[in-house]
Amino acid sequence: MTIFVCRDTMAGILCGVYDAWMSRLGHGNVALELEDQGNMQMFCQYRQVEETEEKTEKVIRAVREKAGQEACEMIFRVSLSREEGKADRIYRFLVYALNSRRKITDMLQIPAVYEVFRIDRNVGNEAHQFIQFSRFSRTREGILVCTVRPKNDGPSFCRQSPG
């Protein structure tokens, strides 16, 4: 088993997806793992993922063309989650998404798709709750401020959707 270790950012995960896919080792022989998460496994080879904008853009373009914008937005929201194993779940989801001719986001009978759907829904529900219960206060300068601390708040990599 070869494990690709990537940073906990959307770009890091997508570069990990790119490296795992392009390794041609077979989807069953590779996995993605985030840095500083999990224990090292015996008899596994670890490869550090090099993050580049080119790899990220290639994966995003492929997802948009083959799986659609909805799938692209789902993996963005899942990348914001704090759930362990999200990188490998995104990879397994994309294996199906890039090989399927049908709308992958509706194929919840596939465990990889269901897991991404579940995490996406969890992040979306939390975002909705924060919008519902946010309370603002006015500073002396007249600026409205609201402080939130969500559980699912990805690293400070970016705060905009891909693309």
N, C-alpha and C positions, 0 to 999 in steps of 0.2 A: 504494500500500500504506500502510495506517495501522498503526503499531506502538504498542501500549499498554504503557507502562513502569510496572512495579509493583515493590513491595518484595519482598524474599526471605523472605516469611512466608506461611503458609497463607492468612491473611486478605487479604494483598496480592494473592496470585495469584487468589483467588476474586473479589475486587473487580475485578481485571483481566478475568476471565472475564465478569463481569456487564457491565462497560462495553463490552467488545468485542461481546458478544451484543446488547446494547441499542442499539448504534450503528447497527444495520441496514445496515451497509456490505457485508455478505456475508462468509461465513466464509473465502472464498478471498482476500479483500481486507484481512484484518486478521491481526495476529500479536501475541503477548505476549512481552515481554522483561523480564528482571529488571534493576533498577538496577545500574549499574557492571559490566555484563557485555556483552560483544560490542562490535563497532564500529558506528558509525552508518552507515546505508546511504543511498546517494544516491536522490533522488526519492521518499523516504518521509516521511510526516508522522508526527511523534511526539506522543503524548498522555500526559501524566502521569496515573496512576490515583489518584483520591482514595479513600482507605480509609475505609469506614464499616461499622459493625456491621450495619446494615440490609441492605446489599448482600451481605455475607458470609452472613447467615442465610437470605436468599432463595435463594442458590445452593445452600447445604447442604440446605435443605428440598426444593428441586427435585430434587437428586441423590438424596436418600433416597426420595422419592416415585416417581420415574421409573426410577431405576437400581438402587436398593437400598442397604442399609447396607454391603455388601461393597465397592461402588464408592466409597462415601464414605470408607471406611477406606483404600482403595488410594490415593486422591488425597492423603489426609493423609500417608501414609508417603512417597509420592513427593515431597511438598513438603519433607520432611526431607533429601532427597538433595542432594548437592553437584553433581550433573550439570548442565552447561550446557544450556539449552533446555528445562528441565523445565516452565516456565510455559506455553510454547506447546504442549508435549506434553499437558499436563493439559487445556488448552483444546480441542485436537483430539479428545482422548478424550471430553470432555464433549459435544462436538457430536454424536458418535455415541450416547453414553449417553442423552442427553435426547431423542433422536429415534427411538431403537430401542424396539421392543416386547418384545424378547427380552433374556435375561440377557447384558448387554454384556461382563462380565468373562470369559466363555467364548468370545468371538468373536475369537480370536487371529489369525485370517486378516486382520483389519483392521490395517494398520500402526500407526495411532495407539493402538489397544488393546494391541497387542503391546509397543510401546515403554513404555507405562505399566506393563504387567505385568512387563517386564524390569527396570525401575528399582525397582518394588515388591519384586520377588524379591531384588534386590541389597541393598536396605536391610534386608529381613527376614533374609537370610542373615548379614549383618554383626551384627545384633542377636542372633541365635542364637549366633554365635561368642563374643560378649562374655559372654553368660549362661553359656556352657559353660566359659569360661576365666577368669572373674572370681575374683580372690583377695582376701579380706578381711583386714584387720588390725584389731586392737583398740586403741583409744586409751586413755589413762590413765583416762578417765572410764568406760570400759567400752563405748564405742560402736563398732560395726563400721563400717569405712570401706573403700570400694573406689573407686579412681580409674580412669576409662576415658576414652579419647580416640578416639571413632569417626570414621571418614571421613565418613559420612553422618549428620550431626548438624545439623539445621536451626538457624536462628537462635533466639535465646532468646525468641521470640515466645510460645510456649506449650509445655507439656510434656504436654498431655492431648489426647485425641482430640476432634474436633469434636462439638459437641452435648452 
